[in-house]
Amino acid sequence: MTGLWRHELRLFLRQRLALPALALMALLSIASVWAGMAEIERQRDTIARIQPQQAADVAAIAKWVSVEGDAGNAAYYTFHATWDEPSALAFAAIGQRDVAPYILRIRALGLEAQLYESENYNAELALPGRFDWAFVLTYLAPLFVIVLLHDLKSGEREAGRIGLLAAMARNQQALWRRRIGLRIGGLLAALLIPFLIGAALSGASPGLALIFIVVAAAYILFWAMLCLWVGSRGWSSVTNAATLAASWLVLTLILPALGNLAINSVVPVRQGVELTLEQREKVHGGWDKPKQETMQAFFKAYPEWKDTKPVEGGFHWKWYYAFQHLGDLAAAPQAKAYREGLEARDRWTGRFGFALPAVGLQTILHRTARTDLNAGLIYQDRIRSYHKQLRRFYYPYVFNEVPFREADFVKAPQWEHR
């Protein structure tokens, strides 16, 4: 049996497109892993740089704020850095980390406008984007499967060897299984070995890396089965190639694009920028409302501050932070609807994934790598929780009119990364 496999391997490697196809597949896989790791390393470097810069900014603000000890100035001018660390497998499927912010500096002002300055996109149904390993697997690997399998039998038939093979082979099914196995095995090796090296260098969990391997193998097997089915029709090699190329175009580009349009139509979602503008309008409207009306509305949400010294005269930080938060509360229903719309689109994407292999593949890869929409929303939830801690930290100083000194800056809540 070993001799038969060795013989088939020699025959396979003698084919004009065999070695170039496998070499190009390996080169693309290596390039995508390298590009993905370089991008994630750049993101990690940015996250690492933001922390000392954040400390330097706070130190500079602390020096001049502590002179007067105005807590309102401390809360207004101090930015607090948040960041979302990439997972070990993010290099292979960058997903929404390419379009959604992974670093956000926030203040104790209205949060909604700070959150939605960048949009959340449906990466699984978008047209091809960043060149990463998931891109190579989803869009390019099927073309290599087509190149290697479209003329598996038709090529032998057109060369006049199909009858001779049938006569010489002891077991025709075993013969074709060996040929298919060599082609798919070689392609998977060229595709997966660079990924495994990248996963090992990144310290990825073996279990999560195994998910990538399994779904990649299943995806390649799907395209192999499609090639074999088309090849069984008895058409010429040229017809097989054209049919499979058209299938690739429809399944990986056209139908996902149409699905994206359908989902956007069925589940309309306002743009995050619109929500930002609306929240800011509500905040700016607070300048024109009577101070007592604003404070009474704020005390309904935070009754613990209702017995503090009343706001009188012109500008006062109590009043300012009160209508900042009221702007968030007023925009909360729109923010909830926006999020629910994004989640509904994501669910529909998952449903499309059962019918469209390319969509289903990227959904699994991005979810496993924690680079999907859900990961971005989890980051937002963590920011909301942190912003609440910041407000509860500053409010006692602001509403009790307690001086804010340089030593108080180090007491502020710190962002806890995962």
DARAPE-V513881 format. One record per backbone hydrogen bond with DSSP energy under -0.5 kcal/mol. NH is the residue of the N-H (numbers start at 1). CO is the residue of the C=O. Records with the same first field share a line. If there is no record, write none. Layout:
NH: CO, CO
//
This chain:
5: 1
6: 2
7: 3
8: 4
9: 5
10: 6
11: 7
12: 8
13: 9
14: 10
15: 11, 12
18: 15
19: 15
21: 17
22: 18
23: 19
24: 20
25: 21
26: 22
27: 23
28: 24
29: 25
30: 26
31: 27
32: 28
33: 29
34: 30
35: 31
36: 32
37: 33
38: 34
39: 35
40: 36
41: 37
42: 38
43: 39
44: 40
45: 41
46: 42
47: 43
48: 44
49: 45
50: 46
51: 47
52: 48
53: 49
54: 50
55: 51
56: 52
57: 53
58: 54
59: 55
60: 56
61: 57
62: 58
63: 59
64: 60
65: 61
66: 62
68: 64, 65
69: 65
70: 65
71: 69
74: 70
75: 71
76: 72
77: 73
78: 74
79: 77
80: 106
82: 104
84: 102
85: 83
87: 369
90: 87
92: 89
93: 89
96: 371
97: 94
98: 95
99: 96
100: 96
104: 82
106: 80, 104
108: 75
114: 111
115: 111
116: 112
117: 114
118: 115
123: 121
125: 122
126: 122
132: 130
133: 91
134: 92
136: 132
137: 133
138: 134
139: 135
140: 135, 136
141: 136
143: 140
144: 140
145: 141
146: 142
147: 143
148: 144
149: 145
150: 146
152: 149
155: 151
157: 153
158: 154
159: 155
160: 157
161: 156
162: 156
165: 161
166: 162
167: 163
168: 164
169: 165
175: 171
176: 172
177: 173
178: 174
179: 175
180: 176
181: 177
182: 178
183: 179
184: 180
185: 181
186: 182
187: 183
188: 184
189: 185
190: 186
191: 187
192: 188
193: 189
195: 191
196: 192
197: 193
198: 194
199: 195
200: 196
201: 197
202: 198
203: 199, 200
204: 199
209: 205
210: 206
211: 207
212: 208
213: 209
214: 210
215: 211
216: 212
217: 213
218: 214
219: 215
220: 216
221: 217
222: 218
223: 219
224: 220
225: 221
226: 222
227: 223
228: 224
229: 225
230: 226
231: 227
232: 228
233: 230
234: 231
240: 236
241: 237
242: 238
243: 239
244: 240
245: 241
246: 242
247: 243
248: 244
249: 245
250: 246
251: 247
252: 248
253: 249
254: 249
255: 250
257: 253
258: 254
259: 255
260: 256
261: 257
262: 258
263: 259
264: 260
265: 261
266: 262
267: 263
268: 266
274: 271
275: 271
276: 272
277: 273
278: 274
279: 275
280: 276
281: 277
282: 278
283: 279
284: 280
285: 281
286: 282, 283
287: 284
288: 285
289: 286
294: 290
295: 291
296: 292
297: 293
298: 294
299: 295
300: 296
301: 297, 298
302: 298
305: 302
306: 303
308: 305
320: 316
321: 317
322: 318
323: 319
324: 320
325: 321
326: 322
327: 323
328: 324
329: 325
330: 326
331: 327
332: 328, 329
335: 331
336: 332
337: 333
338: 334
339: 335
340: 336
341: 337
342: 338
343: 339
344: 340
345: 341
346: 342
347: 343
348: 344
349: 345
350: 346
351: 347
352: 348
353: 349
354: 350, 351
355: 351, 352
356: 352
357: 355
360: 356
361: 357
362: 358
363: 359
364: 360
365: 361
366: 362
367: 363
368: 364
369: 365
370: 367
371: 366
372: 366
376: 372
377: 373
378: 374
379: 375
380: 376
381: 377
382: 378
383: 379
384: 380
385: 381
386: 382
387: 383
388: 384
389: 385
390: 386
391: 387
392: 388
393: 389
394: 390
395: 391
396: 392
397: 394
398: 394
399: 395
400: 395, 396
402: 397
404: 69
405: 403
408: 405
409: 405, 406
410: 406
411: 408
412: 409
417: 415
//
